[in-house]
């Protein structure tokens, strides 16, 4: 167990460093969007491209992993909405609360951390789950969040907006280009390859630091106080129900004779044990949900995951 903490500590410490820097004014709040843009549009796409070019297509497009992860995401969304949609929590808050409970921080934290813990063989399943969350889970939840306003018409518009937003995310495209380089056995011009590798190497520390900075900004911008019952269900579902669902559905898939090896199942269960994706708070702001509630769930899952994720690693490995 201590060995696991030695591996996970630097990752979570970098998150704390970003949080501390913004909280204490060492980094201004206005600088956080620029830092996020560097990570999202430069560093992480280069890391995804590098991993995609080094990973076989069969590993990235595994239909069993696709089914297991998608089923888990849909059940998590359904359970979270059923539990939380009551009183002042309408479709908007319940749906984006379900998204923050079902969408792990794969891009900023999962890819580098699981590659360190499990090796580069984990990258294929991780990238597939990232595509599912970007194109399916987030689109579904954003669409459902519009049912409060203008019903099905507004929901349809929200689906289209969400898909457009997903298509503008550079990480899936970086994965696709990496796959194409792998399939056609292409070799990049050396200066370009070296630039991509430099940006990819910067992705992990910059992404983790940015998570902390974004959490601090969300905390500073949130002035409302709320009862624990308003956000704790989302925290518990993310840290416990989601990984347990992935394990249970994966084991049922094995029972039915579907091919999912222990290593791959371990990888996706640990993905489910990650804290919530930090960019959901931006979606909450954009679609007029309670961003303070979403930020609280992200903050608590990220803080608690230092212990819960490390325990999950110790159990699964």
N, C-alpha and C positions, 0 to 999 in steps of 0.2 A: 504493500500500500504506500509506503514511504517513497518507493521508487517512482510510483505514479505521480505523487505530489511534486517530486523533483522535475518531472517532465512538464506538468501542467502549470506549475507556479509561474514561470516566465511569461506565459501567455496571458494569464490573468493579471499579473503585475503590470504588464504594458497597458492593459485596459485601465487599471487603477491610475497609472501615470497620466494617461490622457484625461481622466476625470479630475485628478488633482490639479493638473496644469490649468484647466479652464476654471475650476472652482476657486483657485487662488489667484486668478488673473494673470498667470504666466503666459497664457494663450487667450487672446480675446475671443469672445463669443462670435464676433463677426468673421473670424478667421476659420471657424469650423466648416462652413460650406465649402471653402476652397480646399481644405484638407480632405474633405469627403470626396470632392470632385477628382482630386489627384488619385485617390485610392480607387474610386469607381471607374474612372475613364482611362487611367494609365497603368497603375501598378497591378491591380487584380486581373484585368484582361490579359496582361502579359503573362501572369502566372497561370491563368486558365489556358492560354494558348500553349504554353510550354508543356503543361500536364497533358492537354489534349493531343499534342503531337507525339507524346511518348506513351500513349495508352491505346490499346486496340479498340476498334469500333465495337466489337462484341462485348467488351467489358462496360462500355459506356451505354450501349443500347440493349441492355439485358431485359427481356420482357417480364421475367419473374420479379426482378427488383422493381421494375416499373409498376407492376400490379400490386405488390406488397406495399410499396411506399404510398402509392396513390390511394389505395383502400384505407390505409392508416390516416392519411391526411383528411380524407372526406369524413371518416368517422369522428376524428378529433374535432373538426369544424362543426359537425352536427351536434355532438355531445356538448360542446362549449356553448353553442347558441341556445340549446334547450335549457341548460343550467343557468345561464346568465341573463337571458332575455326576459326581464320582468321589471315592473315599476318604471323608473326613469331610464332604464337601459332599453332603448328601442333597437330597431334593425341595424342602424348605423353603428352604434357602439357595440352591440352584440356580435355583429359580423366581423368588424375589425379587431375586436377582442378575440374572436375565434381564430383570425389570421395570425395574431401574435402568439397564440397558443399552439398553432400547427406549423409555423414557419421557423425552423431553427436558423441560427446565424451561420449558415453554411459558407457563404462567400467570404466574409470578413474573418471568421474564426474556424469553421469546420475544415475547409480545405487544408490550410497550413497545419492545424493541430493534428488532424487524423493522419496526414502524410508523415508527420513526425512520430506519432505514436505507433502507427500500423505499417508504415512504409508506403511507397508510391502505388502499390497494388490496390490501395483503398480509393484511389482517385477516380476510377471509372464509375463505381456506384455513387460516389459523392457528387460527381458532375451530373449524373442522370437525375438525382433527387433535386439538384439546383434547378434544372430545367422544368421539372414538375411544379416546383413552388413558384417559379417566376411566371409560367404560362397558365397553370391550371388553378392552383390553390389561391393565389392572390387575385386572379381574375374572377373566380367564383365569389370570394368574400367581398370584393369591391362591388360586384353586381348586386349581391344580396343587401349590401349596406344602403342601396338606393330605394328599397321597398318602402321606407318611411315617407319619402318625399312624393314621388309621382307614380308609384306602382311599377308595373311591368315595363312601361315605356321608358321610364328613367333607368330601370334596371338594365334594359338593352343598351342604352347609351353608355352606361357605366361599364358594361362588358366590353364594348368597343374601345372605350378610353383605356381600360386596363390592358387590353391586348396591344394597343398602340404603345402604351408605356412599356410593356414587357418587351416588345420588339425593339424599342430604343435602348434597352439595357445592353451594354456592350459585352457583358460576360458570356451570355449564350452564343453570340457571334464569334467571340474569341475561341470558345470551345469548338464551334463548327469549323473555323479556319484551321485550328490545330488538328482536328480529325482529318480534314482534307490534305494537309501536309503529310500526315501519317499514312493515309490511304495511297496517295500518289508518290510517296517516298521522295518528297521535294526537299531541297536543301536551300535555306535562305542565304542571301548574300551576307558575308561574315559581319560587316559593320551593323547591319540590321539585326542579325542574330544576337550580337553582343549587347546592343541597346535593349532588346527585349529581355535578355537575361538580367541586365542590371535593374530594370524596372521590376521584373519578377522577384528578384532578391529583396527589393525594398517593400514588397507587398505585405508580408507578414507583420513586421513591426509597425508599419504605417497604418495598416488596417486595424490592428488591435488598439493602437493609440487613439485612432479616430473613433472607435466604439466608445471609449471612455469619454472623449471630448463631446460626442453627441449626447451621451447620457447626462453629462453635467449641464449641457445647454438646455436639454429638455427639463431637467430638474429646476434650473433657474427660471425658465419661462413659465413653469407651472405654479400657479398661486393658490389653486383650490385644494382644500382638504377633503378627504373622502374616507368613508368607513372601510375597514379591511375587507369586508364582504364584497366590496365593489371591485376589487382587483385580485384577491387571493385565489379564487377559483381558477383564473387564467394562469396564475403562477403554478398551481398544483398540477393542472392539466398538462402544461408544457413540460415540467420537469419529471413528472412521474407517469401520467396516463399515456402520453405520446410514445415514450420509449417502450413502455409495457405493451402497447398496442402493436408496435412494430415487431417486437419479439413474438407475441402471440400469433399474429397473422403470418409471420415468417415460419413459425413452427407448424402451423396448419398447412401452409403451402408444402412443406416437406412431407407432412402426413399424407397429402393428396398425391404425392409422387413428383412434385415439381422440383426442379433443380435449383437449389440455393445453398451454397456451401456455408460452413460455419464462419469462415472469415468474412464473407460478404454480409451475412446476417449480423455479425458483430459490428461491422462498419455502419450499417444503416440504423441499428439500435443506438449506437453511440451518437450518431447524428441526431436522433430524436432526443437524446439526453442533453444536447447543447442548449444554451439559453436562447431566448427569442431574438429574431432578426431585428436589428436596430433601425432599419429603414422603414419599418411599419409605422413608426411615429410620424414620419414624413407623409405617409399615405393618410394617416389619421388627420393631420393638419389640412391636407389637400381636400379631403372629402368631408370636412366639418364634423368629424367624430371627436370624442373627448380625448384629446392628445395627452392630457395629464394622466389619465387612467392607463393609456397604452404605455407611456413613458415609465410609469410606476411598475408595470408588469415586466418591462424590459430590464429595468434597473434591478429589481428583486431577483429575476431569473439569472441575470448575469452574476450578481453577488453570490447567490446560493449555489450556482453551478460550479464554483470553485471546489465545493465539497461534494455535491451530488454527482457531477460529471466524473470526478476522480473516483468516487465509489463505483459508479457504473463501469468505468474502465477496469478497475480492480476485479469486479465480478465477471465481466465479459471476457477478459483476457487472462 
